[in-house]
Amino acid sequence: MDKKKSIEALQFFATGLTEGALVHKLQGQIFRSQGFTKLGEKYIEHFGEEMGWVEKFYDRILDLGGEVKSEGTKARDLVCDAVEYVKADLKIQEAGVELLYKCMEGLHDDPTTYDIMKAYLADEEEDLYWSQNQIELMEKIGIQNWLISQM
C-alpha cells in the first residue's frame, strides 16, 4: 500500500471539498434570502454533508500516520441567479465525478481508503443526478415554474 498516494488523494479532495462546501453554504444563504427557501435549505444541508466527508478524509489521513493540512482555498464568485448557479454547479460536479473515477484507479491497494472514496463517489453521483434532474425540470416545466417550486 502506498500511504503517501492515499494521503495525497485524501488531502486533495478534503481541500477541494472544504472550498465547495463553503460555497454551497453561502449560495444557500443567498437563495434563502431571495425567497427560494427549498433551494437554499438544500445547499445549506449539503454543506453539512460535505463537511462530514471532509472529516472522514481527515480521520483516514490521521489513521495512515499523515498530517492534515488546512490549505488555502481559491476565491470563487457567488451567483445570485439560482438557475445559472445550478447549471454552473452541474459542470463542477461533472468534472469532480470524472476526477474521482480516475483517482479510484490508484487506490486499489488501499482498500479502506478505496471504500471511503467509493462511498464518497456514490454520494457525488447522487448530487450530480439531482442537478441534472433540476435542469431537465427547468426545460420541461419552464424556469418560472421551477423557481416557484423552490420557494
ZADO-1210 file (C-alpha; in nm, 4 decimals, padded with zeros to 6 digits):
<atoms>
<atom x="00.0000" y="00.0000" z="00.0000" code="MET" pos="1"/>
<atom x="00.1291" y="00.3422" z="-00.0951" code="ASP" pos="2"/>
<atom x="00.0299" y="00.5507" z="00.2077" code="LYS" pos="3"/>
<atom x="00.1701" y="00.8679" z="00.0558" code="LYS" pos="4"/>
<atom x="-00.0513" y="00.8322" z="-00.2511" code="LYS" pos="5"/>
<atom x="-00.3592" y="00.7728" z="-00.0353" code="SER" pos="6"/>
<atom x="-00.2810" y="01.0686" z="00.1909" code="ILE" pos="7"/>
<atom x="-00.2248" y="01.2982" z="-00.1080" code="GLU" pos="8"/>
<atom x="-00.5553" y="01.1943" z="-00.2653" code="ALA" pos="9"/>
<atom x="-00.7471" y="01.2376" z="00.0591" code="LEU" pos="10"/>
<atom x="-00.5893" y="01.5775" z="00.1263" code="GLN" pos="11"/>
<atom x="-00.6598" y="01.6925" z="-00.2305" code="PHE" pos="12"/>
<atom x="-01.0285" y="01.6052" z="-00.2036" code="PHE" pos="13"/>
<atom x="-01.0573" y="01.7394" z="00.1528" code="ALA" pos="14"/>
<atom x="-00.9208" y="02.0762" z="00.0424" code="THR" pos="15"/>
<atom x="-01.1395" y="02.0991" z="-00.2662" code="GLY" pos="16"/>
<atom x="-01.4474" y="01.9788" z="-00.0837" code="LEU" pos="17"/>
<atom x="-01.3979" y="02.2270" z="00.2004" code="THR" pos="18"/>
<atom x="-01.3960" y="02.5055" z="-00.0568" code="GLU" pos="19"/>
<atom x="-01.7004" y="02.3679" z="-00.2385" code="GLY" pos="20"/>
<atom x="-01.8914" y="02.3133" z="00.0835" code="ALA" pos="21"/>
<atom x="-01.8409" y="02.6723" z="00.1927" code="LEU" pos="22"/>
<atom x="-01.9626" y="02.7956" z="-00.1448" code="VAL" pos="23"/>
<atom x="-02.2718" y="02.5756" z="-00.1134" code="HIS" pos="24"/>
<atom x="-02.3413" y="02.7205" z="00.2313" code="LYS" pos="25"/>
<atom x="-02.3103" y="03.0781" z="00.1077" code="LEU" pos="26"/>
<atom x="-02.5157" y="03.0087" z="-00.2038" code="GLN" pos="27"/>
<atom x="-02.7832" y="02.8515" z="00.0143" code="GLY" pos="28"/>
<atom x="-02.7971" y="03.1622" z="00.2287" code="GLN" pos="29"/>
<atom x="-02.8269" y="03.3810" z="-00.0811" code="ILE" pos="30"/>
<atom x="-03.1098" y="03.1716" z="-00.2258" code="PHE" pos="31"/>
<atom x="-03.2911" y="03.1573" z="00.1059" code="ARG" pos="32"/>
<atom x="-03.2688" y="03.5361" z="00.1363" code="SER" pos="33"/>
<atom x="-03.4200" y="03.5645" z="-00.2129" code="GLN" pos="34"/>
<atom x="-03.7215" y="03.3611" z="-00.1030" code="GLY" pos="35"/>
<atom x="-03.6089" y="03.0322" z="-00.2590" code="PHE" pos="36"/>
<atom x="-03.6302" y="02.8541" z="00.0745" code="THR" pos="37"/>
<atom x="-03.6243" y="02.4953" z="-00.0563" code="LYS" pos="38"/>
<atom x="-03.3235" y="02.5570" z="-00.2771" code="LEU" pos="39"/>
<atom x="-03.1458" y="02.7485" z="-00.0027" code="GLY" pos="40"/>
<atom x="-03.2021" y="02.4726" z="00.2514" code="GLU" pos="41"/>
<atom x="-03.0865" y="02.2100" z="00.0002" code="LYS" pos="42"/>
<atom x="-02.7492" y="02.3799" z="-00.0373" code="TYR" pos="43"/>
<atom x="-02.7136" y="02.4629" z="00.3321" code="ILE" pos="44"/>
<atom x="-02.7808" y="02.0973" z="00.4232" code="GLU" pos="45"/>
<atom x="-02.5393" y="01.9942" z="00.1505" code="HIS" pos="46"/>
<atom x="-02.2689" y="02.1962" z="00.3282" code="PHE" pos="47"/>
<atom x="-02.3096" y="01.9781" z="00.6368" code="GLY" pos="48"/>
<atom x="-02.2965" y="01.6564" z="00.4353" code="GLU" pos="49"/>
<atom x="-01.9831" y="01.7672" z="00.2546" code="GLU" pos="50"/>
<atom x="-01.8072" y="01.8658" z="00.5752" code="MET" pos="51"/>
<atom x="-01.8885" y="01.5180" z="00.7069" code="GLY" pos="52"/>
<atom x="-01.6893" y="01.3752" z="00.4166" code="TRP" pos="53"/>
<atom x="-01.4022" y="01.6135" z="00.4908" code="VAL" pos="54"/>
<atom x="-01.3976" y="01.4814" z="00.8462" code="GLU" pos="55"/>
<atom x="-01.3820" y="01.1220" z="00.7187" code="LYS" pos="56"/>
<atom x="-01.0959" y="01.2118" z="00.4848" code="PHE" pos="57"/>
<atom x="-00.9010" y="01.3773" z="00.7666" code="TYR" pos="58"/>
<atom x="-00.9650" y="01.0838" z="01.0006" code="ASP" pos="59"/>
<atom x="-00.8252" y="00.8467" z="00.7393" code="ARG" pos="60"/>
<atom x="-00.5196" y="01.0673" z="00.6838" code="ILE" pos="61"/>
<atom x="-00.4528" y="01.0525" z="01.0568" code="LEU" pos="62"/>
<atom x="-00.5092" y="00.6743" z="01.0617" code="ASP" pos="63"/>
<atom x="-00.2429" y="00.6453" z="00.7917" code="LEU" pos="64"/>
<atom x="00.0014" y="00.8457" z="01.0038" code="GLY" pos="65"/>
<atom x="-00.0206" y="01.1547" z="00.7876" code="GLY" pos="66"/>
<atom x="-00.0616" y="01.5158" z="00.8841" code="GLU" pos="67"/>
<atom x="-00.3792" y="01.7006" z="00.7958" code="VAL" pos="68"/>
<atom x="-00.3369" y="02.0396" z="00.6373" code="LYS" pos="69"/>
<atom x="-00.5545" y="02.3452" z="00.6281" code="SER" pos="70"/>
<atom x="-00.4773" y="02.4549" z="00.2774" code="GLU" pos="71"/>
<atom x="-00.5889" y="02.7837" z="00.1326" code="GLY" pos="72"/>
<atom x="-00.8916" y="02.7955" z="-00.0882" code="THR" pos="73"/>
<atom x="-00.9387" y="02.9948" z="-00.4038" code="LYS" pos="74"/>
<atom x="-01.1735" y="03.2884" z="-00.4155" code="ALA" pos="75"/>
<atom x="-01.4888" y="03.1972" z="-00.6032" code="ARG" pos="76"/>
<atom x="-01.7596" y="03.4228" z="-00.7337" code="ASP" pos="77"/>
<atom x="-02.1007" y="03.3691" z="-00.5849" code="LEU" pos="78"/>
<atom x="-02.4000" y="03.3607" z="-00.8182" code="VAL" pos="79"/>
<atom x="-02.7259" y="03.5337" z="-00.7336" code="CYS" pos="80"/>
<atom x="-02.9215" y="03.3738" z="-01.0193" code="ASP" pos="81"/>
<atom x="-03.0441" y="03.0336" z="-00.8983" code="ALA" pos="82"/>
<atom x="-03.0786" y="02.8878" z="-01.2479" code="VAL" pos="83"/>
<atom x="-02.7301" y="02.9935" z="-01.3509" code="GLU" pos="84"/>
<atom x="-02.5876" y="02.8567" z="-01.0287" code="TYR" pos="85"/>
<atom x="-02.7447" y="02.5125" z="-01.0717" code="VAL" pos="86"/>
<atom x="-02.6052" y="02.4996" z="-01.4262" code="LYS" pos="87"/>
<atom x="-02.2576" y="02.6095" z="-01.3137" code="ALA" pos="88"/>
<atom x="-02.2605" y="02.3687" z="-01.0195" code="ASP" pos="89"/>
<atom x="-02.3533" y="02.0847" z="-01.2551" code="LEU" pos="90"/>
<atom x="-02.0390" y="02.1490" z="-01.4610" code="LYS" pos="91"/>
<atom x="-01.8259" y="02.1414" z="-01.1470" code="ILE" pos="92"/>
<atom x="-01.9920" y="01.8175" z="-01.0352" code="GLN" pos="93"/>
<atom x="-01.9383" y="01.6525" z="-01.3735" code="GLU" pos="94"/>
<atom x="-01.5674" y="01.7342" z="-01.3616" code="ALA" pos="95"/>
<atom x="-01.5433" y="01.6248" z="-00.9978" code="GLY" pos="96"/>
<atom x="-01.7060" y="01.2866" z="-01.0586" code="VAL" pos="97"/>
<atom x="-01.4755" y="01.2246" z="-01.3542" code="GLU" pos="98"/>
<atom x="-01.1755" y="01.3129" z="-01.1365" code="LEU" pos="99"/>
<atom x="-01.2970" y="01.0788" z="-00.8626" code="LEU" pos="100"/>
<atom x="-01.3226" y="00.7903" z="-01.1080" code="TYR" pos="101"/>
<atom x="-00.9625" y="00.8499" z="-01.2143" code="LYS" pos="102"/>
<atom x="-00.8472" y="00.8733" z="-00.8532" code="CYS" pos="103"/>
<atom x="-01.0170" y="00.5444" z="-00.7629" code="MET" pos="104"/>
<atom x="-00.7958" y="00.3572" z="-01.0085" code="GLU" pos="105"/>
<atom x="-00.4902" y="00.4395" z="-00.7994" code="GLY" pos="106"/>
<atom x="-00.6334" y="00.3375" z="-00.4634" code="LEU" pos="107"/>
<atom x="-00.6969" y="-00.0342" z="-00.5153" code="HIS" pos="108"/>
<atom x="-00.4008" y="-00.1286" z="-00.2969" code="ASP" pos="109"/>
<atom x="-00.5538" y="00.0613" z="-00.0009" code="ASP" pos="110"/>
<atom x="-00.8969" y="-00.0989" z="00.0462" code="PRO" pos="111"/>
<atom x="-01.0004" y="00.1227" z="00.3381" code="THR" pos="112"/>
<atom x="-00.9297" y="00.4475" z="00.1550" code="THR" pos="113"/>
<atom x="-01.0790" y="00.2953" z="-00.1591" code="TYR" pos="114"/>
<atom x="-01.4023" y="00.2159" z="00.0271" code="ASP" pos="115"/>
<atom x="-01.4223" y="00.5680" z="00.1715" code="ILE" pos="116"/>
<atom x="-01.3692" y="00.7218" z="-00.1701" code="MET" pos="117"/>
<atom x="-01.6139" y="00.4771" z="-00.3308" code="LYS" pos="118"/>
<atom x="-01.8850" y="00.5837" z="-00.0855" code="ALA" pos="119"/>
<atom x="-01.7993" y="00.9483" z="-00.1476" code="TYR" pos="120"/>
<atom x="-01.8199" y="00.8894" z="-00.5236" code="LEU" pos="121"/>
<atom x="-02.1663" y="00.7368" z="-00.4846" code="ALA" pos="122"/>
<atom x="-02.2748" y="01.0440" z="-00.2866" code="ASP" pos="123"/>
<atom x="-02.1325" y="01.2770" z="-00.5502" code="GLU" pos="124"/>
<atom x="-02.3067" y="01.0860" z="-00.8282" code="GLU" pos="125"/>
<atom x="-02.6355" y="01.1297" z="-00.6400" code="GLU" pos="126"/>
<atom x="-02.5716" y="01.5055" z="-00.6254" code="ASP" pos="127"/>
<atom x="-02.4867" y="01.5061" z="-00.9954" code="LEU" pos="128"/>
<atom x="-02.8136" y="01.3306" z="-01.0802" code="TYR" pos="129"/>
<atom x="-03.0083" y="01.5809" z="-00.8681" code="TRP" pos="130"/>
<atom x="-02.8574" y="01.8725" z="-01.0600" code="SER" pos="131"/>
<atom x="-02.9204" y="01.7024" z="-01.3936" code="GLN" pos="132"/>
<atom x="-03.2812" y="01.6439" z="-01.2907" code="ASN" pos="133"/>
<atom x="-03.3227" y="02.0091" z="-01.1940" code="GLN" pos="134"/>
<atom x="-03.2006" y="02.1197" z="-01.5380" code="ILE" pos="135"/>
<atom x="-03.4431" y="01.8743" z="-01.7019" code="GLU" pos="136"/>
<atom x="-03.7255" y="02.0073" z="-01.4848" code="LEU" pos="137"/>
<atom x="-03.6445" y="02.3634" z="-01.5877" code="MET" pos="138"/>
<atom x="-03.6708" y="02.2589" z="-01.9509" code="GLU" pos="139"/>
<atom x="-03.9956" y="02.0632" z="-01.9008" code="LYS" pos="140"/>
<atom x="-04.1920" y="02.2982" z="-01.6747" code="ILE" pos="141"/>
<atom x="-04.0190" y="02.6263" z="-01.7541" code="GLY" pos="142"/>
<atom x="-03.7816" y="02.8310" z="-01.5460" code="ILE" pos="143"/>
<atom x="-04.0504" y="03.0387" z="-01.3751" code="GLN" pos="144"/>
<atom x="-04.2377" y="02.7259" z="-01.2608" code="ASN" pos="145"/>
<atom x="-03.9141" y="02.5697" z="-01.1435" code="TRP" pos="146"/>
<atom x="-03.8289" y="02.8837" z="-00.9451" code="LEU" pos="147"/>
<atom x="-04.1741" y="02.8781" z="-00.7839" code="ILE" pos="148"/>
<atom x="-04.1155" y="02.5163" z="-00.6854" code="SER" pos="149"/>
<atom x="-03.8017" y="02.6276" z="-00.4987" code="GLN" pos="150"/>
<atom x="-03.9843" y="02.8736" z="-00.2750" code="MET" pos="151"/>
</atoms>
